[in-house]
């Protein structure tokens, strides 16, 4: 388990993260192998070059010429393909794309092939062109060009699909980071609102404790400021913060608010939790329950099977308006975005339990 969340940039790439130019640089090996192959194979298959009728050097020069034909045909069609493919896409205009690609291949490949093949006869044979061989060679060249173009298009589509997946993943990650940041920013006003209400209550009813509360509040708020930007903190840090927060609660409620913690000492440095998780649950218990020194509100916290269980008895308080449960919702969303895990909330008639997954440090 990683002990922190990496800071990731929020910049979103353009739709195609790899340009056509980058791909053109990467197909050099493909071309170096297949251009000579077709330049030699097609004349042999059609019987255009016959070693019995040519000297050794004529055969070599003839093959150099046919390789040149293959080069001109390949590079010309490649240029046309890369120039035209961006004008049409498979989703919006698939028929237009196929038609344009096929027509461009035919109108370039056929006349250029015929012209260069007839030129070969003029240079090396000294006879009129054998149109049967020229026709067969041109047909084979045309089929080969269509096949190679299909390979190019398949590779481009695969790359574009991969790039789109990466882009979508980056968009989802950026969205999650923005949501998490918004949730973290909710913590400040939520905590300040509740603390100011408490301070106002103390000033009215227990002014001698108001200053003590204010001093402790500064220490507690310092923890919030220091850890708000962090996604995960050690369980020891979070427990220490909860103890500091309970000091504030005891100033106001005396013995009416109690904390019972059953967490082994060695576990405090083995697990991670999102910061300010336990304090939100303590606030929630105070907000929704009646309690007094005679019947105190006891918050029990224990760890079991890599789960932090926070429990309190339920004595429902009658609220003037229905609770928005912003604290619990905030905690639930932060857990989901930070750890990709869900918290479990069990609300029963006599008890309220929240189970927080803790992340073990490897």
KAGI-V998882 format. One record per pair of residues at least 12 apart in sequence whose ideal C-beta (glycine too) atoms are under 10 Angstrom apart, sorted by sequence separation. I is the first residue (numbers start at 1). J is the second residue. D is the distance in Angstrom with one decimal. If there is no record, write none. Layout:
I/J/D
I/J/D
This chain:
50/62/9.7
85/97/7.6
88/100/6.4
117/129/7.0
118/130/9.9
121/133/8.9
198/210/9.5
199/211/10.0
201/213/9.6
202/214/8.7
246/258/8.7
285/297/6.2
299/311/7.6
300/312/7.0
331/343/6.6
332/344/10.0
343/355/6.5
344/356/8.3
49/62/4.9
84/97/8.5
87/100/7.4
88/101/8.5
117/130/9.3
118/131/9.0
120/133/9.9
121/134/8.0
246/259/5.1
285/298/9.3
286/299/9.1
298/311/8.7
299/312/5.2
300/313/9.1
332/345/7.9
342/355/9.6
343/356/5.5
344/357/8.5
48/62/8.2
49/63/6.8
117/131/9.6
120/134/9.1
199/213/6.0
223/237/8.0
227/241/7.9
245/259/9.4
285/299/5.8
298/312/6.5
299/313/9.5
331/345/9.7
343/357/7.1
85/100/9.1
114/129/8.8
198/213/6.9
199/214/6.4
223/238/9.3
226/241/9.9
246/261/9.8
282/297/9.4
297/312/6.3
298/313/6.6
328/343/8.5
341/356/8.9
342/357/7.8
49/65/9.4
84/100/5.8
85/101/7.7
117/133/7.8
118/134/6.6
243/259/7.6
297/313/7.4
341/357/4.4
49/66/7.2
84/101/6.8
114/131/9.2
117/134/4.8
120/137/9.5
223/240/8.3
224/241/8.3
242/259/7.4
261/278/9.6
282/299/5.9
296/313/9.5
297/314/10.0
328/345/7.0
339/356/9.5
340/357/9.7
341/358/9.5
48/66/7.6
116/134/9.9
117/135/9.4
195/213/8.5
199/217/7.2
223/241/4.8
243/261/8.3
281/299/7.6
295/313/8.9
297/315/7.9
339/357/6.4
341/359/8.2
43/62/7.3
44/63/9.1
84/103/9.9
195/214/9.3
198/217/8.5
222/241/9.9
223/242/10.0
242/261/8.2
259/278/9.7
282/301/9.4
339/358/9.0
43/63/7.1
80/100/9.6
81/101/7.0
84/104/6.1
114/134/6.1
117/137/5.7
281/301/8.6
295/315/7.1
325/345/9.8
339/359/6.0
80/101/8.6
83/104/9.0
113/134/8.2
114/135/8.6
116/137/9.9
117/138/6.9
196/217/9.3
220/241/7.1
223/244/7.0
224/245/9.9
278/299/8.8
291/312/9.3
335/356/7.1
338/359/9.1
43/65/9.2
44/66/9.4
116/138/9.9
195/217/5.6
219/241/9.5
220/242/9.8
222/244/9.5
223/245/8.7
239/261/6.9
291/313/8.9
332/354/9.4
335/357/7.3
40/63/5.6
43/66/4.8
81/104/7.7
114/137/9.0
259/282/8.0
278/301/6.9
289/312/6.8
292/315/9.7
331/354/8.1
39/63/6.8
40/64/10.0
42/66/7.0
43/67/9.6
77/101/9.7
80/104/4.9
81/105/8.2
113/137/7.0
114/138/5.8
117/141/8.8
220/244/5.2
239/263/6.7
288/312/9.1
289/313/7.6
290/314/9.7
291/315/6.7
39/64/8.3
41/66/9.4
80/105/7.6
113/138/4.5
116/141/9.8
192/217/9.4
195/220/8.0
219/244/5.9
220/245/5.5
257/282/8.5
285/310/8.4
289/314/6.4
290/315/4.6
331/356/8.2
39/65/8.6
40/66/7.0
43/69/9.0
112/138/9.5
113/139/9.2
191/217/9.5
195/221/7.7
219/245/9.6
220/246/9.9
284/310/9.4
285/311/9.3
286/312/9.4
288/314/7.9
289/315/5.1
290/316/7.3
291/317/8.7
328/354/7.7
36/63/8.7
39/66/4.7
40/67/6.8
42/69/8.6
43/70/9.7
77/104/7.8
80/107/9.3
111/138/9.3
113/140/9.4
114/141/9.8
217/244/9.8
220/247/8.2
236/263/9.2
281/308/9.6
285/312/4.5
288/315/9.2
289/316/6.7
290/317/4.9
36/64/9.8
38/66/8.6
39/67/3.2
42/70/7.5
76/104/9.9
77/105/6.0
80/108/6.0
110/138/6.0
113/141/4.9
216/244/7.0
217/245/9.6
219/247/8.6
220/248/6.3
235/263/7.3
239/267/9.8
240/268/8.8
257/285/8.9
282/310/8.3
284/312/8.9
285/313/9.2
288/316/6.5
289/317/5.7
290/318/8.4
38/67/8.3
39/68/7.4
41/70/9.2
76/105/9.8
79/108/9.3
80/109/9.6
109/138/7.7
110/139/9.2
112/141/9.2
113/142/7.5
191/220/8.3
192/221/7.9
216/245/8.8
219/248/9.2
236/265/9.0
239/268/6.3
257/286/7.2
281/310/4.8
285/314/9.1
288/317/5.8
36/66/9.6
37/67/9.2
39/69/6.6
40/70/8.5
191/221/7.4
217/247/9.9
238/268/9.1
256/286/9.8
278/308/8.0
280/310/9.9
281/311/9.6
282/312/8.8
287/317/7.5
36/67/5.3
38/69/8.9
39/70/3.7
77/108/6.1
110/141/8.6
216/247/5.4
217/248/6.3
236/267/8.9
237/268/8.7
245/276/9.3
248/279/10.0
277/308/8.1
281/312/8.4
286/317/9.1
288/319/7.6
35/67/6.6
38/70/4.5
39/71/7.3
73/105/9.8
76/108/5.6
77/109/6.4
109/141/6.1
110/142/6.6
113/145/9.1
192/224/9.3
216/248/5.2
235/267/6.7
236/268/3.7
237/269/9.8
246/278/9.9
271/303/7.4
278/310/6.7
287/319/8.0
35/68/9.4
37/70/8.2
38/71/9.5
76/109/8.0
109/142/5.3
188/221/8.7
191/224/6.2
215/248/10.0
216/249/10.0
235/268/5.1
236/269/5.6
238/271/9.3
245/278/8.1
246/279/9.3
249/282/7.3
253/286/8.3
258/291/9.2
270/303/9.6
277/310/8.8
310/343/9.8
314/347/7.9
316/349/9.5
35/69/9.8
36/70/7.3
39/73/9.4
109/143/9.9
213/247/9.1
214/248/9.7
216/250/9.7
217/251/9.5
234/268/7.0
235/269/7.5
236/270/9.4
238/272/9.0
239/273/9.3
241/275/7.7
242/276/9.4
245/279/5.0
249/283/9.5
252/286/9.5
257/291/7.0
314/348/7.3
35/70/4.9
36/71/8.8
38/73/8.3
39/74/9.3
73/108/8.1
74/109/10.0
77/112/9.3
109/144/9.2
110/145/9.9
212/247/9.1
213/248/6.0
216/251/6.8
234/269/6.2
235/270/7.5
236/271/8.9
237/272/9.5
238/273/5.3
241/276/7.3
242/277/9.1
243/278/9.7
244/279/9.3
256/291/5.3
268/303/9.3
271/306/7.3
273/308/6.8
288/323/6.8
308/343/9.5
309/344/9.2
311/346/8.8
314/349/6.9
315/350/9.3
34/70/8.2
35/71/5.3
38/74/7.7
72/108/10.0
73/109/6.0
76/112/6.6
106/142/6.9
109/145/5.2
188/224/6.9
212/248/9.2
213/249/9.7
215/251/9.8
234/270/8.8
235/271/4.4
237/273/9.0
238/274/8.5
241/277/9.7
242/278/4.4
246/282/7.3
256/292/5.3
257/293/9.5
267/303/5.5
270/306/9.4
287/323/6.9
307/343/9.7
314/350/5.9
316/352/9.6
35/72/9.7
105/142/7.1
108/145/8.7
109/146/8.8
187/224/6.5
188/225/8.3
213/250/9.9
214/251/9.8
234/271/7.5
235/272/6.9
238/275/6.4
241/278/7.5
242/279/6.0
245/282/6.5
249/286/7.3
255/292/9.3
256/293/4.8
271/308/7.9
288/325/9.2
307/344/8.2
309/346/9.5
313/350/6.5
314/351/5.8
35/73/8.9
213/251/4.7
234/272/6.3
235/273/5.7
237/275/7.6
238/276/7.8
241/279/6.6
245/283/8.7
253/291/7.6
254/292/9.8
255/293/4.9
256/294/8.4
258/296/4.9
259/297/9.7
260/298/6.0
261/299/8.7
262/300/7.4
263/301/6.7
264/302/9.7
287/325/9.5
313/351/5.9
314/352/5.2
31/70/9.9
35/74/5.4
73/112/6.3
106/145/9.1
212/251/5.7
213/252/6.8
232/271/9.6
233/272/6.7
234/273/8.2
238/277/6.4
239/278/7.2
242/281/9.0
253/292/8.7
254/293/6.2
255/294/9.5
256/295/8.3
257/296/6.5
258/297/7.0
259/298/7.8
260/299/7.1
261/300/7.9
262/301/7.0
263/302/6.6
264/303/7.3
267/306/9.4
284/323/8.8
312/351/7.2
313/352/7.9
31/71/8.5
34/74/7.6
35/75/8.5
72/112/6.5
73/113/6.2
105/145/5.4
106/146/9.1
184/224/9.8
187/227/9.8
188/228/7.3
232/272/4.2
233/273/6.6
238/278/5.7
242/282/6.7
253/293/8.1
256/296/5.1
257/297/5.5
258/298/4.8
259/299/5.3
260/300/4.8
261/301/4.9
262/302/4.0
263/303/5.0
287/327/8.0
311/351/6.1
312/352/5.6
72/113/9.0
105/146/6.1
187/228/6.2
209/250/9.8
210/251/8.8
231/272/9.0
232/273/6.8
233/274/7.6
234/275/9.8
238/279/8.3
255/296/6.1
256/297/6.6
257/298/8.5
258/299/7.1
259/300/8.3
260/301/7.2
261/302/7.6
262/303/7.6
267/308/9.5
284/325/7.9
311/352/7.1
312/353/8.2
209/251/5.0
210/252/9.7
230/272/9.9
232/274/6.2
233/275/4.6
235/277/9.8
254/296/9.3
257/299/7.8
258/300/9.3
259/301/7.4
260/302/8.5
261/303/9.5
262/304/9.2
284/326/9.9
310/352/8.9
311/353/4.6
312/354/9.3
31/74/6.6
69/112/8.3
70/113/9.9
72/115/9.9
73/116/8.1
105/148/9.8
184/227/9.7
185/228/8.1
209/252/7.4
231/274/6.6
232/275/7.6
233/276/8.8
235/278/9.4
253/296/8.3
284/327/5.3
310/353/7.0
311/354/7.9
30/74/9.9
31/75/8.2
69/113/7.1
72/116/6.7
102/146/7.4
105/149/6.4
184/228/5.3
230/274/8.6
231/275/8.2
233/277/9.1
253/297/8.1
283/327/5.8
284/328/5.9
309/353/6.3
310/354/4.8
311/355/9.3
101/146/8.7
104/149/9.4
184/229/7.4
206/251/8.1
209/254/9.5
230/275/5.8
263/308/8.1
282/327/9.9
283/328/9.7
309/354/7.7
310/355/7.8
69/115/9.6
70/116/9.7
184/230/9.3
202/248/9.9
206/252/7.5
229/275/9.2
280/326/9.6
281/327/8.1
308/354/8.6
309/355/5.4
310/356/6.9
31/78/8.1
69/116/4.6
102/149/9.0
181/228/9.8
184/231/8.9
205/252/8.9
227/274/9.5
228/275/6.9
262/309/9.3
280/327/4.6
281/328/8.0
284/331/8.7
308/355/7.2
309/356/7.9
68/116/7.8
69/117/7.1
101/149/6.5
181/229/9.0
206/254/9.5
227/275/4.0
228/276/7.6
249/297/9.3
279/327/9.3
280/328/7.2
307/355/5.2
308/356/4.2
101/150/9.4
199/248/9.5
202/251/7.2
226/275/8.9
227/276/7.1
307/356/6.9
308/357/7.8
66/116/8.7
69/119/8.8
195/245/9.8
198/248/7.2
202/252/6.0
249/299/9.5
280/330/6.9
281/331/7.4
305/355/10.0
307/357/6.0
308/358/5.2
27/78/8.4
65/116/8.2
66/117/8.7
69/120/7.5
180/231/7.4
198/249/8.4
201/252/6.8
224/275/7.9
260/311/9.4
276/327/9.9
280/331/5.0
300/351/9.6
304/355/9.0
306/357/6.9
307/358/6.7
65/117/9.8
68/120/9.7
101/153/7.9
223/275/8.0
224/276/6.2
279/331/9.9
305/357/10.0
306/358/5.5
195/248/7.6
198/251/8.7
199/252/9.0
223/276/8.1
246/299/8.4
277/330/10.0
278/331/9.7
300/353/9.1
303/356/9.5
305/358/9.8
306/359/8.1
24/78/8.1
65/119/8.2
66/120/7.0
177/231/9.9
191/245/9.4
198/252/5.6
258/312/9.9
276/330/9.3
277/331/5.9
280/334/9.3
306/360/6.1
24/79/9.7
65/120/5.7
98/153/9.9
198/253/9.5
224/279/8.5
276/331/8.5
301/356/9.6
303/358/6.9
97/153/8.9
223/279/9.1
242/299/8.9
274/331/7.6
277/334/7.9
24/82/6.7
62/120/7.1
65/123/7.0
66/124/9.9
276/334/8.9
277/335/7.7
23/82/8.6
65/124/7.1
220/279/8.2
242/301/7.9
275/334/9.1
288/347/9.9
274/334/5.1
20/81/9.9
21/82/8.9
62/123/8.7
274/335/6.1
20/82/5.6
61/123/8.6
62/124/5.2
239/301/8.0
273/335/8.8
281/343/9.7
20/83/9.4
61/124/7.1
62/125/9.1
90/153/8.8
274/337/9.2
275/338/9.8
289/352/8.2
77/141/9.9
81/145/9.5
85/149/9.6
274/338/5.2
288/352/7.7
20/85/7.9
58/123/10.0
59/124/9.4
73/138/9.9
273/338/9.3
274/339/7.3
20/86/7.5
58/124/6.2
272/338/9.5
273/339/8.7
277/343/8.7
58/125/9.6
74/141/9.8
77/144/9.9
78/145/9.5
81/148/9.2
85/152/8.5
90/157/7.3
272/339/8.6
285/352/7.1
69/137/8.9
73/141/6.0
77/145/5.2
81/149/5.7
85/153/7.3
235/303/7.9
242/310/9.8
284/352/8.3
48/117/7.7
73/142/9.3
76/145/9.4
77/146/9.4
80/149/9.3
239/308/9.7
274/343/9.9
285/354/9.5
16/86/9.6
54/124/7.3
74/144/9.1
78/148/8.5
82/152/8.3
90/160/9.6
238/308/9.1
284/354/8.2
42/113/9.8
46/117/9.5
49/120/8.8
53/124/9.9
54/125/8.9
66/137/9.0
70/141/8.0
73/144/8.5
74/145/7.8
77/148/7.7
78/149/8.6
81/152/6.1
85/156/7.0
89/160/9.3
281/352/9.2
48/120/7.4
53/125/8.5
69/141/8.1
73/145/6.5
77/149/6.7
81/153/7.9
281/353/10.0
48/121/8.7
235/308/7.6
281/354/5.6
43/117/9.3
70/144/8.8
74/148/7.4
78/152/7.6
82/156/9.3
280/354/9.4
42/117/9.8
49/124/8.3
73/148/9.8
77/152/9.3
81/156/9.4
281/356/8.2
48/124/9.6
49/125/9.7
278/354/9.6
43/120/8.6
48/125/9.1
277/354/9.1
278/356/8.2
277/356/6.0
277/358/9.7
48/130/7.7
274/356/8.5
47/130/8.9
273/356/6.4
46/130/9.2
49/133/10.0
273/357/8.6
47/132/9.7
48/133/5.1
191/276/7.8
194/279/9.9
273/358/5.6
274/359/9.5
46/132/8.9
47/133/6.6
48/134/8.4
190/276/9.6
271/357/9.6
272/358/6.7
273/359/7.4
46/133/5.1
271/358/4.0
272/359/4.4
46/134/8.8
48/136/8.9
187/275/8.6
191/279/7.6
195/283/9.9
198/286/9.4
270/358/8.6
271/359/6.4
272/360/7.8
46/135/9.4
47/136/8.9
48/137/6.3
187/276/5.7
191/280/8.8
194/283/6.0
270/359/9.8
271/360/5.8
272/361/6.3
43/133/8.9
46/136/5.0
47/137/9.7
184/274/9.3
190/280/8.2
270/360/6.0
271/361/7.0
45/136/8.3
46/137/4.8
183/274/9.7
184/275/8.8
267/358/8.5
270/361/6.0
45/137/8.5
46/138/9.7
184/276/8.9
187/279/9.1
191/283/8.0
194/286/8.5
269/361/7.9
46/139/9.5
187/280/8.0
190/283/8.1
194/287/8.1
267/360/9.4
42/136/9.1
43/137/7.3
46/140/6.9
180/274/9.5
42/137/5.8
45/140/6.8
46/141/10.0
42/138/9.7
42/140/5.4
41/140/8.9
42/141/6.5
38/140/8.7
42/144/7.6
38/141/7.6
41/144/9.2
231/334/8.4
38/144/5.9
231/337/8.5
232/338/6.6
37/144/9.8
38/145/9.4
231/338/4.7
232/339/7.8
230/338/9.8
231/339/8.6
34/144/8.8
38/148/8.9
34/148/7.3
31/148/9.7
34/151/9.7
30/148/8.9
238/356/9.9
238/358/9.7
30/151/8.5
30/152/9.2
235/358/6.4
27/151/9.8
235/359/9.5
27/152/7.9
30/155/9.4
232/358/9.9
235/361/9.8
232/359/6.8
234/361/8.3
27/155/8.3
23/152/8.8
26/155/9.4
232/361/9.6
23/155/7.5
23/156/7.1
26/159/9.9
194/327/9.1
20/156/7.9
23/159/6.9
190/326/6.6
191/327/9.5
22/159/9.5
189/326/9.9
190/327/6.4
18/156/9.9
20/159/9.8
16/156/9.6
186/326/7.0
187/327/9.1
190/330/7.4
18/159/6.2
186/327/8.9
17/159/9.2
18/160/8.9
16/159/8.3
17/160/9.6
186/329/9.4
187/330/7.1
16/160/6.6
18/162/8.9
186/330/5.4
187/331/9.7
15/160/8.4
17/162/9.0
18/163/6.4
17/163/4.8
183/329/9.0
184/330/8.8
16/163/5.8
17/164/9.4
183/330/5.3
186/333/9.6
187/334/8.9
15/163/7.5
16/164/8.9
18/166/10.0
182/330/9.6
183/331/8.8
186/334/9.4
14/163/9.4
15/164/7.6
17/166/6.5
183/332/9.6
13/163/8.1
17/167/7.0
183/333/5.4
184/334/7.3
16/167/9.0
182/333/9.2
183/334/5.1
15/167/6.8
13/166/7.9
14/167/8.6
17/170/9.4
180/333/8.0
183/336/9.9
13/167/6.2
179/333/7.0
180/334/6.5
183/337/7.4
184/338/9.9
12/167/7.1
179/334/9.2
183/338/9.4
180/336/9.4
181/337/9.7
13/170/7.0
179/336/9.4
180/337/4.5
12/170/5.9
13/171/9.9
179/337/6.0
180/338/6.7
11/170/8.7
12/171/6.2
178/337/9.9
10/170/9.1
176/336/9.0
177/337/8.1
9/170/9.1
12/173/9.8
176/337/5.1
8/170/8.7
12/174/6.4
175/337/9.7
176/338/9.2
10/173/9.0
11/174/8.6
9/173/9.9
10/174/5.2
176/340/9.7
8/173/6.4
9/174/8.7
10/175/10.0
8/174/8.0
10/177/6.7
8/176/9.9
9/177/9.7
10/178/7.8
8/177/6.7
7/177/9.3
10/181/9.9
5/177/9.1
5/180/8.9
7/229/9.6
5/230/8.0
6/231/9.5
4/230/7.1
5/231/3.9
4/231/6.8
5/232/6.7
4/232/6.3
2/231/9.9
3/232/7.0
4/233/9.5
2/232/8.6
3/233/9.6
1/232/9.0
3/234/8.5
4/272/8.8
3/272/6.6
1/271/9.3
2/272/9.1
1/272/7.1
5/337/9.7
5/338/6.9
5/339/9.7
1/339/9.6
3/359/9.0
2/359/8.9
1/359/5.1
3/361/5.9
1/360/5.9
2/361/8.9
3/362/8.7
1/361/5.7
2/362/8.2
1/362/5.1
